[in-house]
Amino acid sequence: MYRPILTSLSVAAFLACLQPSGAHAQVTSNLDDLPSGKPTAVAKPAVPSHTTHRAAATPSPSRSTAPHSASAPTGTGKTTVPAVPAAPPPPVVLPPPFVPIQTHAPAPPVDIKAVADAKSSTTALPEGGLRVIFAPSSSDLTDESLKALTAYGASLKDQPEKRIILTAYATVPGDDISMPRRISLARALAVRSIFINAGVATTRLYPRAMGRPDKGDANPADRLDIVTEQNPPPSDSATPANGTP
């Protein structure tokens, strides 16, 4: 009685083993809900070929391989050049200050007086000019030296093309450096005041306080040399770029 049942179970198990391992699903759809019209064909991806890659790697002869220029060419094939202005820009005019500024007149030169017991003298330089010899540690002038300097300054008044160099030297005992410079400066400023009072413009006078002279200098140590130099001609570089004087 049980043998037919076992036989049928064995056959069923054997048939189940013969089924494919993959699972199958049945999908149904309602065709009436689909949009009308022909189905759209799915485009297949293009398979690149070796010819296509070779053609893309080769540059087209119609394209220019010249480097990019700084200025863009025009339609006529000419390069556009920036226009140059016909005239320089006008000079910048600064507005006047919005607050009043107090100005002072230049200080008048000192009136140099002759000293009775001074020991100074004047002598002409071989190359032109005038030399004043002072007493050690003094800038006082005698009456004769003062008159000689006043006359020489008056002769230079009408020579505006020349500038006047006042080179003063001085010496004191010891190794002090500051005191000889101070004495030589006092001598140069004294002669400068005499020339200004004689009518010489201050812009033409160049005092130079040298202090102690060099060791190899054979000239008198306490002296002031007055020489004139010709003003250099104006150069083109002195004119500003905008053309204004």
Buried (B, 14 or more C-beta within 10 A) or exposed (E): EEEEEEEEEEEEEEEEEEEEEEEEEEEEEEEEEEEEEEEEEEEEEEEEEEEEEEEEEEEEEEEEEEEEEEEEEEEEEEEEEEEEEEEEEEEEEEEEEEEEEEEEEEEEBEEBEBBEEBBBBBEEEEEEBBBBBBBEEBBBBBEEBBBBBBEBBBEBEEEEEEBBBBBBBBBBEEEEEEBBBBBBBBBBBBBBBBBBBBEBEEEBBEBBBBBBBEEEEEEBBBBBBBBBEEEEEEEEEEEEEEEEE
